[in-house]
Amino acid sequence: MVETYFKSIRHPIYSGEVYDEAKELQKAYRLSLIEEKADIITLHILADGISPESFSALRLEMKAKYFEFDMADNKYNLELYKEVMKKMELKLSYSELFEGYQEIYETKMTQQADRTHEKKWDKS
């Protein structure tokens, strides 16, 4: 679409440049979105009186309530989780970060499956 526009106005541009720029814009937007969502999640956690130290001791169900993951994009989810942990100033190794994320992700998936199952029973 962008390439077509440039051609229509007779602007000399290499289509690879347009693609590269679009990729950079998408990457910047994604990082901005992750940062914004991480700010909101961190504010909710802190507003609920949960300190960074006590966050680790929360039950998984409580941790999961703060995160709205995109169930189709694990990379995004992990980046979001890492950003929240960074904003909470929790110093975790990569394996601890991944393990914490994985536990919350699995809890969210279980909760989603349970809600879907309940909806099926409610309809019958």
Order of alpha helices (4+ residues) and beta strands (2+ residues): alpha-alpha-alpha-alpha-alpha-alpha
